């Protein structure tokens, strides 16, 4: 006798399987929600997996490629080659999986992004501090003449200005670029 689960529960099970969630966790959660026997739910989940194995495998491959930061066009091309989908359908599939799993993809990429952002931020701070300290030394020198100060600024002023500007851009770019990464990491940690 086949078990009838609400369509929404079946769709959630499929989505969890596609996202690579642990089967035992899925079965336990469905048993808690529906109050059904674990053996029957396990059989239903296994049947759903068997019926949708190609779709689940393809989706997990796409998610793995997105997590590895592969070129999206290469992923779409590979989906077209492995399935009978045209380019637009394959692109829609990849975009949907990317949007639904954006947090997971971002957290998976964070071991590379966080050190890079910190390096950029620290380098920007160093550039700003060096530029400001050089300008402060020129303006605070009480024994130097006005002519010497103007000569120094004439020779080094552009370098200091561009160093300061580049440092500020690096600081702001690092903060802005990592905003979504930090949000995803904190949200992921909040659920743990």
C-alpha positions in Angstrom: 0.0 0.0 0.0 1.5 3.4 -1.0 1.5 6.1 1.5 -0.2 9.4 0.6 1.6 12.5 1.9 0.5 16.0 1.3 2.0 17.5 -1.9 3.7 20.2 0.0 5.5 17.6 2.2 6.6 15.6 -0.9 7.9 18.8 -2.5 9.8 19.6 0.6 11.3 16.1 0.7 12.4 16.5 -3.0 13.9 19.9 -2.3 15.8 18.5 0.7 17.1 15.6 -1.4 18.2 18.0 -4.2 20.0 20.2 -1.6 21.9 17.1 -0.4 20.3 17.0 3.0 20.9 13.8 5.1 18.2 11.2 4.4 17.9 10.3 8.1 17.3 13.9 9.0 14.6 14.2 6.3 12.8 11.0 7.5 13.0 12.1 11.2 11.5 15.5 10.4 8.7 14.1 8.2 7.8 11.6 11.0 7.7 14.5 13.5 5.5 16.7 11.2 3.1 14.0 10.0 3.2 11.5 12.9 3.6 8.6 10.5 5.6 5.4 11.1 9.4 5.8 10.4 9.5 2.7 8.3 6.8 3.9 6.0 8.3 7.4 5.7 11.7 5.9 5.0 10.2 3.7 2.2 8.5 6.8 0.8 11.7 8.9 0.8 13.7 6.1 -0.7 11.1 5.7 -3.5 11.1 9.5 -4.2 14.9 9.4 -4.4 14.8 6.4 -6.8 12.2 8.1 -9.0 14.1 11.4 -9.1 17.7 10.2 -8.9 18.9 11.8 -12.2 17.3 15.1 -11.2 18.8 15.0 -7.7 22.2 14.0 -9.0 22.2 16.8 -11.6 21.1 19.4 -9.0 23.7 18.3 -6.5 26.4 18.5 -9.3 25.2 22.0 -10.2 25.3 23.1 -6.5 28.8 21.7 -6.2 29.9 23.6 -9.3 28.4 26.8 -8.0 30.1 26.3 -4.6 33.4 25.8 -6.4 32.8 29.1 -8.2 32.9 27.6 -11.7 31.8 29.8 -14.6 28.0 29.8 -14.8 28.0 29.5 -18.6 30.2 26.4 -18.3 27.7 24.9 -15.8 24.7 25.7 -18.0 26.5 24.2 -21.0 27.2 21.0 -19.0 23.5 20.8 -18.0 22.5 21.1 -21.6 24.9 18.3 -22.6 23.7 16.0 -19.8 19.9 16.6 -20.3 17.5 17.4 -23.0 17.0 21.0 -21.7 17.7 23.9 -24.0 20.0 26.8 -23.0 17.2 29.0 -21.4 15.8 26.1 -19.4 19.2 25.0 -18.2 20.1 28.6 -17.3 16.8 28.9 -15.4 17.6 25.7 -13.5 21.1 27.0 -12.5 19.8 30.4 -11.5 17.0 28.9 -9.4 19.4 26.6 -7.6 21.8 29.5 -7.1 19.1 31.7 -5.7 17.6 29.0 -3.4 21.0 28.0 -2.1 22.7 31.4 -2.1 23.5 31.3 1.6 25.0 27.8 1.4 27.1 28.7 -1.6 28.4 31.9 0.1 29.3 30.1 3.3 31.1 27.4 1.4 33.1 30.1 -0.5 33.9 32.1 2.7 37.2 30.3 3.5 38.6 31.9 0.4 36.7 35.2 0.5 37.3 36.1 4.2 41.2 36.1 4.1 41.2 37.9 0.8 38.8 40.6 2.2 40.9 40.9 5.4 44.1 41.3 3.4 42.4 44.0 1.2 41.1 45.8 4.3 44.4 45.7 6.2 46.4 46.9 3.1 43.9 49.8 2.6 44.3 50.8 6.3 48.1 50.7 5.9 48.0 52.9 2.8 45.7 55.5 4.5 47.8 55.6 7.7 51.1 56.0 5.7 49.6 58.8 3.6 48.1 60.6 6.5 51.3 60.2 8.7 53.5 61.6 5.8 51.3 64.6 5.4 51.2 65.2 9.2 55.0 65.0 9.4 55.3 67.7 6.6 52.8 70.0 8.2 54.0 69.6 11.8 57.7 70.1 11.1 58.3 73.4 12.9 62.0 73.8 11.8 61.4 73.3 8.1 60.7 76.2 5.8 57.6 76.8 3.8 59.6 76.3 0.6 60.8 72.8 1.7 57.2 71.8 2.6 56.0 72.9 -0.8 58.8 71.1 -2.6 58.1 67.9 -0.7 54.4 68.1 -1.5 55.2 68.9 -5.1 57.3 65.8 -5.4 55.3 63.4 -3.2 51.8 65.0 -3.0 50.3 63.1 -5.9 51.7 59.8 -4.5 50.2 60.5 -1.1 46.9 61.6 -2.5 46.5 58.5 -4.7 47.8 56.2 -1.8 45.1 57.7 0.4 42.4 57.4 -2.2 43.4 53.8 -3.1 43.5 52.9 0.6 40.0 54.3 1.2 38.7 52.5 -1.9 40.2 49.2 -0.6 38.7 49.6 2.8 35.2 50.5 1.5 35.3 47.9 -1.2 36.3 45.2 1.3 33.5 46.2 3.7 30.9 46.5 1.0 31.9 43.3 -0.9 31.9 41.2 2.3 28.6 42.5 3.6 26.6 39.6 2.1 29.2 37.1 3.1 29.2 38.2 6.7 25.4 38.2 6.7 25.3 34.6 5.3 27.9 33.4 7.8 26.1 34.9 10.8 22.7 33.6 9.6 24.2 30.1 9.1 25.8 30.3 12.6 22.5 31.4 14.1 20.8 28.2 12.9 23.5 25.9 14.3 
